[in-house]
Amino acid sequence: MAKAPDYHFLYLPAALSADWLFDAAQHYWERFRPIVISALDLIDHLPRGKRTVLTVLMRRDLAPTVLAEVKKRFPRLELDPLVYDVVRDLKLTLDGRAEFGQRFGLLEESS
């Protein structure tokens, strides 16, 4: 089992409605308690050398822009991207993760 991250953020870009968080991610948040953010500025203030994972909720139309921004600003961050166009589909994935204790999917380095 991999070591738990020092910081786990759940990033909801401002372009998404609250449904993406409150409907789709409620069970996931209750299980894992990631820090929910709608702007990336907080990550700038984290201490260096800490393992940080960013779970990103995105629609397909936002994904290229959001991922490019994250990778440019935080090249050492581990990314857990979730790209869905329908809240219901994202909820199925996040509920499954919560049910089986799977905090992350396949993580990727942002660089």
C-alpha positions in Angstrom: 0.0 0.0 0.0 1.4 3.4 -1.0 2.1 6.0 1.7 -0.8 8.4 2.2 -0.1 11.9 0.8 0.8 14.7 3.2 -1.8 16.8 1.5 -4.8 15.8 -0.6 -6.8 18.4 -2.4 -10.1 18.1 -4.3 -10.1 20.8 -6.9 -13.4 22.0 -8.4 -12.7 24.6 -11.1 -14.9 27.7 -10.7 -16.6 26.9 -14.1 -18.3 23.9 -12.5 -21.5 24.2 -10.5 -21.8 23.1 -6.9 -23.6 19.9 -8.0 -20.2 18.5 -9.0 -19.1 18.7 -5.4 -22.3 18.2 -3.4 -24.0 15.6 -5.5 -21.1 13.7 -7.1 -18.3 13.9 -4.4 -20.2 13.8 -1.1 -19.6 10.2 -0.2 -16.0 10.4 -1.5 -15.4 13.5 0.7 -16.9 11.9 3.7 -14.6 8.9 3.4 -11.3 10.6 2.6 -11.7 14.2 3.7 -9.6 16.0 1.0 -9.2 19.7 1.3 -11.7 21.2 -1.2 -10.5 24.1 -3.3 -11.9 26.1 -6.2 -8.7 28.1 -6.8 -5.1 26.8 -6.9 -3.5 29.6 -4.9 -3.4 27.6 -1.6 -1.0 25.1 -3.1 1.6 27.8 -3.6 1.9 28.0 0.2 2.6 24.4 0.9 6.0 23.4 2.3 8.4 21.9 -0.2 9.2 18.2 0.0 5.7 17.1 1.0 3.7 14.6 -1.0 0.7 16.4 -2.5 -2.0 14.9 -4.6 -4.6 17.0 -6.5 -7.8 15.2 -7.5 -9.3 17.4 -10.2 -13.0 17.3 -11.2 -13.4 18.4 -14.8 -15.7 18.3 -17.8 -14.1 17.3 -21.1 -14.3 20.9 -22.4 -12.3 22.2 -19.4 -9.7 19.4 -19.1 -7.0 20.7 -21.5 -6.9 24.2 -20.0 -7.1 23.1 -16.4 -4.5 20.3 -16.7 -2.1 22.6 -18.6 -2.4 25.3 -15.9 -1.8 22.7 -13.1 1.1 21.1 -14.8 2.7 24.5 -15.5 2.3 25.9 -12.0 3.0 22.7 -10.1 5.3 20.4 -12.0 6.0 18.1 -9.0 2.4 17.7 -8.0 0.7 14.2 -8.4 -2.5 14.5 -10.3 -5.6 12.4 -10.1 -7.7 13.7 -13.0 -11.4 12.9 -13.3 -12.9 13.9 -16.6 -16.7 13.5 -16.9 -19.4 15.4 -18.8 -22.2 14.2 -16.5 -22.4 14.6 -12.8 -24.2 11.3 -12.4 -21.3 9.4 -14.1 -18.7 11.1 -11.9 -20.8 10.2 -8.8 -20.7 6.5 -9.8 -16.9 6.6 -10.0 -16.4 8.6 -6.7 -18.9 6.5 -4.8 -17.1 3.3 -6.0 -13.8 4.7 -4.8 -15.3 5.5 -1.4 -16.9 2.1 -1.2 -13.7 0.2 -1.9 -11.3 2.6 -0.1 -9.6 3.7 -3.3 -8.7 7.3 -2.7 -7.0 7.7 -6.1 -7.1 6.3 -9.6 -3.9 6.1 -11.6 -1.8 9.0 -10.5 0.3 10.9 -12.9 3.2 13.3 -12.3 2.3 16.8 -13.5 5.6 17.3 -15.3 
